[in-house]
Amino acid sequence: MLFLKYEDLIEKRPDHVQLLELFTGVENIDPRTFDVKVNTYEGSEAEGHAPDQYIRPAALTKSDRAAVLDQAGKVMERLYSDLAKAA
């Protein structure tokens, strides 16, 4: 299992793309792939879509953070110590 912190992937992209290639066996990953933010269909906001196919995620609630810690445990505490404090 490979754990990557999103912030590290963005900040140190070449190193983490290489790590992903080594871990998955996939070669020549295009780093620009990580610039694409797609989480909905292109369309009307009234229908729950967005013109650019991206809807910014809502902040996690205290209950959400507790559920993440319950499922991901010690790994999340190591990666995101501030999440553990806020739960």
N, C-alpha and C positions, 0 to 999 in steps of 0.2 A: 504494500500500500504506500502511496506517495502522498504526502501532505504538502501543499503549497499555500502560502499566504498570498492572497490577492495583491496586497500592497507590494510585496516583494516581486511578484511577477511583473507588475507594471514598472516598478523602479529599476529592476535588474533584468529586463526582458531577455537579452541575449543569453545570459547564464541559465535562466529558467527554461527557455525554449530548448536549449541543449539538454538540460536535465530531462525534460519531457520526452525528447527524442530518444535518449538513452533508456528511459524507463519503459516507454511504449514500443520501441522498435520502429517507430514512424520516422522516416527521413525527410529532410528538407521542409520542415514546418515553416510556413510563411509567417513571420512575426506580425505582419499586418492583420492577421486573423484576429488578434486580440483587440484590435481597434473597432471591430464590428460589434454593435450592441443591438441585438435583435431579441425581443421577448414578446412580440405581439405581431399582428398583421398590420400592414399599412392600411389606413382607413380613418374613419370618423372616430373622434374621441368619445362621442356620445354612445358609440357601440363598443367602447372599451379598447379601442385601437389607438394608434398614433400615426401622424403623418410620416415620421421617420422610423417607424417600427420599434421605437424604444420608449418604455414607460419607466421612469425612475422608481426603484423599489421604495416602499415605505420603511421607516425606521422600525427596528424590532422593538416590541414591547418588553417589559420586564418578564412577562410570562413566556414570550417567545425565546428570550435569552436563556431562561431556565430550562426550557425544553431542549434547546441546542446543547447546553451543558450536560443535560441528562443523557443525551444520545451520544455526544462526541467526547464527553468526559475530559480526561487529562490532556488529550491532544489540544483541545480548544483552550484550556487553561494555560498551556505552554505558549501557544501562538498568540492568544489574545487575553493577556492578564486583565485588561480593563473590562472585558466581558464577564469574567468571573466575579469581579468586584461589584458589578452592576446587577447581577442576578439576585 
